[in-house]
Amino acid sequence: MADWENYIRTVVTRYKGKIKYYELWNEPRFREVDPYRATAGFTGTAKQMVEMGTIVKRVLNEIDPDAKLVSPAFDARMLGLKRLKAWLDAGGGKISDVIAYHIYATPPEEIPAVVKALRNLVNQYGLNHLEIWNTESGFLVESPDKEVKPMGGAVFAEVLSVERYAAFTSRSLILGAASGLGRYYWYSWDIPGMALTTGKGARLTAAGHAYIKTERWLRDATINECRTADEKLWICTLSRGGRQARLVWNTTGPRDWMVPSQWQARQYETLPGKVTNIKSAGPFRVDESPVLILSDDQAWGTP
């Protein structure tokens, strides 16, 4: 481990005071869990990974004690829980300041179940105080910069249109926040086939604008609940100060729906930013893209 410690000391010394969080490893495969898949990247055991993390934690405490150690980022939806458990069984929770996970979930409505399972597992080890971060997540999307093909598996079995990608992006951020994730890192900004932009980051797509709009909707707001009665129509209730708003979408496409009269809805805002008054108590058309429904005429948040 001498070479590893020398590398860590070099990095931490160089970036002291600049890097606040160090994620230990990207998507490791442990021999205890993946005996036939631990052939690339990290190919050792969870115990060895904890030994490496212990060195990192010690070096951080010596050189840059304000910096935090983020656990290895586990992946593959529910299968990743076995890898996280192996890490925790080997003592990894004792050196982790944050638990990292790559929540690739299609459709986004799977996110709450994944986060619930993560939180339940982490809490079993007395780590209720640790935040869980989604440090990588995204979907395949059509791109003018390259041909994009399905990659197999449930997560990447479909290449989304830009419009659906925008809807999936927004719903992912909403449900991630509602599920209690401390942070949500999107993959990616400019890599064709998963990007929020085109032209190597030069121009925002509809998905990029949806990301920004959803961040504005959620900023400084509390999500009181997200619920669905039929696994299709979702309603999330937000509060900010003394105001309330609702985010509504339907996972199966266009649907006529009655806005509850007790909401006293006055206007709604779409992901592209169009604001429309709600003038009647008739049916309201919702679809895969979340809309923000307000009970007053004020803007929700700042641009």
Disulfide bonds with the S-S distance in Angstrom:
Cys226-Cys236 1.96
